[in-house]
Amino acid sequence: MPRFALKIEYDGGPFHGWQRQAGGQASVQQAVEEALARLEPGPHRIAAAGRTDAGVHATGQVAHCDLARDWAPFRLSEALNWHLKPQPVAITACVPVAGDFHARFSAVERRYLFRMVARRAPMVHDRGLVWQVLHRPDAARMREAAAFLVGRHDFTTFRSVLCQSNSPVKTLDEISIEECGYPGGVELRFTLRARSFLHNQVRSIVGTLERVGAGAWAPEDLHRALDARSRAACGPVAPPQGLYLTGVTYPADPFAA
């Protein structure tokens, strides 16, 4: 049975997250599985590298599927994109992979981007795609605070109470903050890299860093919050619409030309 890896892009706004919902609410997984069923009789079950939450977007989600027919990758991606319309989901790459490839368990790194825009005017073109704040945060203070989070730590403070991970200990390989020009304001782009993340970890970190940038917290307060290993010590959780899963790394890149 041929196995294919799919690189998937989606706007998370209309969906209740990646994962298929028991109550039947719209999910990205369900949308792709239903498109597959239009090509081959189902049911189909696909696995993804990351289970993004409701409202979270992706430009580089990876999933794999097993099919009965040995499809030409280009024809498979074209057919899936046809059946996914008009939903905001697209297959941007499709390749055959070995039977032991697993989108989730074979991954060695996930990369996330969080977009924050500081401006007074309402959002128009990026509405639902960024977190808007009214005052420009101090990026230098946020970088100073973020440095405390890089490395291997117990991230209980930045972990949702609903998190199902066996351990709160994770290694955060990178957290960088870039300031970019934006009409009427400024955009701050947070890039985070790790082998894996806890539920709500990125949004919890960004929301807390925003408090540092706003002057409500000192950079050292974030260090104390990390050491507290208590969810009660966390700052506000950033909203989902600014978050993007941008890429997944494997020992051998299945999408390399």
C-alpha positions, 0 to 999 in steps of 0.5 A: 500500500503506497504511502504519501507525505503531504505538505499542507497549508491552511487558514485555521479560522474556520476550523476547530483545529487540525484533529477530527472532532467527535462532535462533527465540528469542522477540522482540517483533518476531516477536510483532507480525509473527505477529499481523499475519500472522493478519490478512493473509497474510505474511510481514510485516517491521516496522521499529522506532525502537529495537532494545531488548535482551533484558529491556528494556521499552517504554512508547513504542516506535514501529514501522511496517508496510505492509499490503494493506488500508486498515484503520480504525486502531481496528480494526487495533489491536484486532485486533492486540491480540487476536492478541497475547494472552497475550503481554505486548505491546500496541498502544496507538496506531495511525495511518495515515502517509505512505509516506515515514515510517520509524519509525527513520530519521524519528525525531529523538529517543529517550527512555529511563527507567531505574528503580532502587529502593533498599530491603532487602526483596525486590521483589514487585510490581515484580520484573523491572521495576526494578534493586534496590540495597540501599543508597540512592545519593547522588543529588546526587553522581550528578547532579554526575557526570552533568553531565559527560556532557551534550552532544556527546562520544565515548562509546566508554567507554559503548559495547558492543563489539558496537555496530554504530554507525558512530561513537561520537560522540553528543549526549546532550541530557538526563540527569536523576535524580529521587528518588521515594518507594517502599514501604520505600525510595526509587526513583531515576528516570534520564531520558535524551534523545538523537537516538540512542544507542549499544548499551548506552550507557544501561545503561553510564551508569547502572551507572557512576553507581551506583558514584558514588552508592555512594561507590566513584567520585568524580564526577570519576572519571566524567569521566576515564572518559569522556575515556579513550575505552576500554571498560575504563574503564567501570563495571559495566553496569546490568541490563536490567530497569530500562530502558524506551524511553518515547518517540520524537519525530518532526518531526511527531507521527504520534499527535497528535490 
